[in-house]
Each structure stands twice: as structure tokens, then as C-alpha cells.
Amino acid sequence: MSLRDIPLTTASGDTVTLADYADQVVLVVNVASKCGLTVQYEALEELQRTYGPRGFTVLGFPCNQFKGQEPGSMEAILEFCSTTYGVTFPLFDKVEVNGADRHPLYAELTRVADADGTAGDVGWNFEKFLVTPAGTVHRFRPATVPGAPEILSAIEAGLPVAA
């Protein structure tokens, strides 16, 4: 199964795949509401508002694998994201990103090496994988903020050319 064909469950329970976003640059992020990096939601939403009209979207995947920092129900997560950060990008059902129960999406994404050449397990909340319409995947570790030049450059390079 290709990366684009892996079933994904939205926060509302619908099933989609990355193929549904095939014409967009997608930033896949494992998110958590009670993490020191949770403030990255603000920058992720800024990316969504800035680049969304040009063919970009953030896809947030809540994950409770790192010190129980996403313990809430999907309803609580959605409420938190909406009221605290005004999140408009799609959120998905909770997933595991490491271990035996790792979601198939993350099984594929974690094969990709970061800028230092390291692949493997997700290191912490807010690890980012940018997938271009051409299928290229770029990996950014949690400490790389969403507005970092290397992320912005990868987004810009993958966006459709304006007519």
C-alpha cells in the first residue's frame, strides 16, 4: 500500500487518505494539548491561514504516547484546539506514532530520514512530515518550529505554480 492509500480516520469518524490531498502540500504533525511544544499550534494555524489558499494544509494527529500529554477525548481535543488556538486545519483520530501499534501512516513516514540522515521513531510531540504533491517527504524534528526557514522553503517549493 502506498503512503497516499493508507486509510485515515478524521476526528468526526470519516475515512480519508492522503490521496484526498494529492494536489496539496501536506504537513503531517503529531500533536498534543498538554506539552511544552503545544504553543506550536499557533504557528501551525498561521501556516494554514497563509498557505491554505495556495494549496497547503496541516493535518494534525493527536498522540498520547509521550508522557500522556494528550489524555483527552476527541471532543476535548477539538474544543481545546478551537477555543485556545482557533485551529481550522483538519484533525484526525488519536494515533500511536511509535511501537507495535504504530499507525500505518507513521510506519511509512518514520522510514524517512531527517536533515541529519536519521530515520526511525518519532522523537516527541510535534514532529513534522511535509508531503508534496510529487510525493517527496521532508522530515522535521519537534524542535523545528513551523515557521522555520527550512519548513517554509519546503512548503514554497511544493506549492502549485500560480497561473
N, C-alpha and C positions, 0 to 999 in steps of 0.2 A: 504494500500500500504506500502510495506517495504521500509526502507531507501534506499536500493540498486535499487529500481524500480522507484524512482522519476525522471521524465524527467528533464534534464539539458540542457540548450542551450549554446553551445560553442560561443566564440567570432566571429566565422565565420558563425554562424547560424545553425549549425548541432545540432541534438538532440542525447544525450548520457545519460547514467545513471551510478551510481556508480558500477553497475554490470559489466560495461565495464572495471573497475579497480579492480575487485573482487580478483585477485591474488596479489594485491599490497597493501602496507601500503599507505594510502592517508592522506595528511594534507590539510584539507579544511580551507581556510583563506579568510575573507572578507577584501579586500584591498582598498586602496585609494592613489591617487597620490599627494595630497596636505595636508598631515597630518604630524605631528611631528614624527610619527612612520613609515613613508614611507621608511626610511632607512632600515627597516626590509626586504624589497625586496632583498637586497644584501645577507642577511643571508638565506633567503628562497631559493634563487638561489644556494647558496653554498650547502644547504641540497640536492637540486635537483641533483646537479653535483656529490656529494659524494655518495648519496644513490640510485639515479635513476637506475644505472646499477644493483643494488641488489634487485629491486622490490619495489621502493618507488616513489611517485610523489606528488608534491604540486599541488593543484587545487585552483586558485585564482578567487574570486568572487568580482568584483568591486561593491562598495556600496556608495551611495551618501547621506546616512541618517544621518551622523554625521557632522554637521556644513557645509554641502555642500562641503566636501573635495574630492569628485570625480565627478566634474561637466562635464568633457569632454565626447565627443563621444567615442564609442568603438575604432574607428580609432586612436583618440588622445591618448587613454589609451594604446593601443598596441604599438604605436610609442614611448611613454614615457617609457614604461617598457623595450622595446627592446634597445633603444638608451641610456637610463640612467643606467639601471641595467643589461642589457644583459639577460633578462628573457627568459628562454627556456621552463618553465613549462606551462601547459595549463591555459588559461584564459577564463572565461565564460562571458556571457552577464551580464550586471548590474542587481543586485537583491536588494530587500529590505530584511533585516535580522530581523527586528522587526515590530510590528504593524499589522494592519488589512491586509495589502498587503504582509506580510512576505512570502517569497518563501517557498514552502512545504519542501524543504531540511532543511531550518533553523527552520521550525516549529518542525521538528523531532530532529534536533541537539540540540536545546535550551532546550530540556527536560533533557539533560544530565547535571549532576552536575559537578562543577569543584572540585579541590582538597580540597576546604574548605566546600564542600557539597552544594554549591549554584548553582541552575539551573536558567532558565529564560532568559530574554532578553540578547542579545549581548551587552556588555558594551561599546564598541568603535571599531574603525577600528583595524584590525589585530588580532582579536580573532581567536583562532586556535582550530580545532577539528580534532583529529587524529583517523582515522578509520582503524582497522586492517582487514586482510583477514578473520579472525574469526568473525568479526562484532562487536568487542569491540570498544567503543568510549571513547576517553580521551579528556577532555576539558581544554584548557589553555587560560587564560585571556590575553588581549593585551600587558600588560607589561612584560609577559614572552617571552623573546627573542627566536627566532627559534633555536638557538644553546644551549639553557638551558639544563642542565643535565637531567631534567625530561622529556623533549621532546626527546632528543637523546636516552634515556633509553627506552621510549615507542616505538620509531621507531625500535631500535635494537631488542626489544622483539617481534615485529610483523613481522619482515622480514623473508622470507623463509630461511630455513636452507640450507646452501651451500652443494652441493653434493660432 
